[in-house]
Amino acid sequence: MGRILYHYTDFSSLDGILSNYELRVNNVLNMNDAQEMELFISGLFSAVTKRFSEIQDDAMVNRLNIMHDAIRDRRFDYPAYAACFSEFRDDAAQWERYANKGKGVCLCFDEAVLSKLTGGAIELHKVFYTSNVDDHPLVDRFFKLLQEKKELANSPELRDAAHEALRNSASFKHPSFSSEHEIRLTVMPFEVPDFDLIPKYHISRERIKKYYPLDLKKMCSENGVTVEDLIIELIIGPESTQSPSILHDYLNDMGFPKLAGHITTSDCPLRSKI
C-alpha cells in the first residue's frame, strides 16, 4: 500500500458511495472555487498577450482576444467534473469545510488503486496553487504555435492546446486554498468521442445540478481490484455522534467486512463554535 488520499464528506454521501458503488464527479463550476477556472484561462491569455505586446504584434494581440473569448465560452459548454481528495489526514480545515463541519466522515483511498481506474476522459491531477501563470508551460506553447501564423479554425495543434488549457484550469486554485493539498479525479466528457457515462441530475429547491456517476464496482472489476482495495479505511469526524459499532454493523451488512475492520475516530481537536 502506498500513499493515501482522503475524501472528506457527510454520511449521506458515504451511503451513496457504498450502497450504489457510485462516486459522483460534480461540475467544477458549481464548486466553491468555481471562478478559479476562469482565473487560469484569463491569466494564461494575459501572459501570452504580454509576450506579443512586447514584440509589438498588435494583430496577434487582437487574435488572442478572440481566441480567449472562444475558450471562455467553451468553458461553460464543456466543463470539467471532479471528485476532490486531500493529501492531509484528519485535517481540521477539511473537516470543517467538506465534512458537515466535522460531523461527517473521511474515506481513505489507496492512490495506487485509484490511479488504476483512470484513463480516457478520467484523470488524476495534483492541484496547483498560484495567482500567476506567467511561467506555466502552456504560455510558451501558445506563443510558439501562434507565431507560426496557423489558421485558428484549421489548426489541430491549437485546438489541442485549447483543450489542454481547459484541462489545466480544472486543477488550478487560488493560493488561499493551498492548505488543502488537493488531488482531483477529473472527468472531461468532451475529450473522448465515445464517452459512455450517462449524466444524472440533482434537483434541489434552488437549482438543478448535473453530475456523472462513476461505477466503482465496474471500474474496480475491470482492473482486477475490489472496492475494499480502493477504500481502505473510514475516519469518523471529530464532531460526529456516530457510533463506531453501528457503523461497523452497517458496513458488514452492506458487504464490506474488510472495511468494517478499519474504522477509526478522528483525533482532531476541532470543536463547534459556541
N, C-alpha and C positions, 0 to 999 in steps of 0.2 A: 504494500500500500504506500502510495506517495503522498503528495500534497492534498489537503482537504480544502474544499470550497464551501462556504457557509451561506445558506439561503434562509434569511430571516422572514418569517411570515406569521399568520394567525392560524388558529386551529381549524377554522372553516376551510382555508386553503390547503392545509395539511390533509384534511379528509378528501378534498377534491383530487389531490395528487395521488393518494394511496387507494382510494376506492375506485377511481376511474383510470388509474395508471396514466395520469394526464398532467403534464407540465405546461402551463399556459405561457406563451410568449405574447406580451402585450405591446401595443403600439407605443413606440418611444415618444411620440408626440403627446401622449396622454400622461406621461410620467412627470414627476415634479421638477425635472431638469430638461423639459422638452425643448426649450429655446437654445440648448447647447448645440443642437444640430445646425441651426441657422448661424450661430456664432462661428462654428467651424467653417461653414461654407463661405460666409462673409469674410472671415479672416484669411482664408485661402486665396480668394479672388483679390482681396485688398493687397496681399503680398505680391501676387503675380502682376497686378496693375502697377504697383510701385516700381517693379523692375522695368516694365515697358515705359513708364513715365520717365525713368532715369535715362533711357536712351531716346526719349522724345518720339516715341512711336504712337502718335495720337490715334491713328486708325485702329491699331491693335487694342488700345485702351477702350475705344468705343465697342469693338467686337467683344471684348471681355465683359463689358457691362451687359450686353445682350445675352451672352452665354451664362452669366451669373443669374440673370432673371429666369432663364430657362431651367437651370438646375434647381433653383429655389422653388419654382413651381412644381417640378417633378418630386421634390421632397414630400409634398402633400399627396401626390398621386401614387408614389411608390415608397411609402415609409418603411422604416425598419421596425421589427418586432423583437422584443428581448425579454429574457429572464435574467435577473440580476443576482450575483453572488459576491461575497466578500472574502478576502484573504484572512480576515480577522475573526478569531473565535471569541465568543462571549463578550462582544463589544457593546458598551453602553449606548453609543450613538446609533448603532444598528438596531438594537432592541427598541430604543425609543422611537426611531423613525419608521421602521418597517414591520415591527412585530407587535402591533397594537399596544404601544407604549410599555413594552416589557411583559405584557400579559400573554404573549404568543409563544411561538416555538421556533427553533432553528433546526433545519435539516442539513446534515453534513454529507456532502457529495464527494466521492472519490474523483479527483480531477482526471486521473488517467482513464478511468472508465467513462467519464463524461466526454472526454476527448474522442473516444472511440465512436460516439454517437454522432459526431459532426461529419460534414461533407455536403457537397452540393450547395444548397441555399443556407445551410446551418453552419455557423462558425462560432468558435470560442475566442473572444477577444479580451485582452487586458485593456482596461480603460486608461487613457492618458489625460492628465490634468494640466491645462495651460490656457492662458488667455492670449498667447502669442503663437501663431502658427507659421511665422516667417521662415523658420528653419525646417518645416515639415518637407519630406521628400517629394510630396505632390506639387509643391511650389515649383521646384526645379523641373519636374516632369511636364507640367503645363507650359512653363516658359519655353522649354525646348521644342515641344510639339507645336506651339503656336508660332514660333519663329520659323518653322518650316513652311508656313503660309498654306497649310492644308485647308481645304474647304470644310467648314464646320459640319455641314449636313452629311458629307460623304467621307468622313474620317472615322474609321473603326477605332483608331488609336485614341482619338479624343473622346469618343463615346465610352471606351473602356476606362479612360482616366476620370470621366464624369461619374461613372458607376463606382469607381474606387473612392472618389470623394464622398459619395453618399454613404458607402460602407464605413469609411473612417469617421464620418460625422456621427454615426450611431455609437461610437466608442470614445467620444470626446466629451469632457465635462470641465466646468469652470474649476479653478484651483481651490475654491472654497469647499468643494466636495472631496478633496484629496484624502481626507482621513478615512474615507470608506474603503480604499484599496479594492476597487471593484473589478470583477471579471464579468463579462456579459456573454451569454449564449444568445447570439443574434440570428434572426431569420430575415432574409431579404427575398421575398417571394418573386419579385420581378427579375431576379438574377438567373433563375433556372426556368426555361420554357416549359418543361414537363413537371413543374412543381405540383405535387398531388395532394397537399394538405388542404382540407376544406375549412374555411374560416368559420368562426362562430361569433355570436354577439351577446354581450352582457347588457341587459336592459335595466336601467335604474330609473328613479323618478326624475332625474335631471337630464340624462342623455343616454345615447347608445354607443357602446364601445366595441370595437372589433378586435378579436384576438385569434391566434392559431393554437390549437391543442396539439402538443407533441405526444404521441403514443409511446410512452416509456416502455411498456411491456413489449411491443412490437420491435422498437428500436434496439432494446437490450437483446431480445431473442436473435435478431439478425446479426448481432455482433458477438454472440456466444457468451453473454453475461446475463445476470438476473438483476431485477430492481434492487434486491438486497446487496448486490455487489456495488451498485451505484449509490444508494442511500445507506450509509453505514452506521449512522448514529442520530439520535434526536436529543436536543437540549431543551429542557423546559425553561421558559423565560423567568427572569428574576422577580417579576411581579405577578406571575401566574398562580392561580389557585388550583391548577390541575393536579390531581392525584397521580403519582407515578404508577401505582398499582393498577388503576383503571386504564391508564394509557397502555400499560403492559398487556392487560386483557384485550383491549381494543386491537392492538397490533397482532396479537395471537389469533384473534377471531377473524381478522382481515387477511390472514395468511402470511404474516411477516414475523415468524417466530425468532429469526436471527436478529432482526431489528429490535424486537421486544426485549432482547437481552442487552441492548446497548442504549439505554435511556439514562441520561444524566440530568442534573439540575444545575442551573446557572449559578456561578459563584460571584457574578457581577453585583456590586453593591447599589445598583440602581434602585431608587425608591421614589414613589409617587410624590409629586409636589403637593404640599398642603396649603 
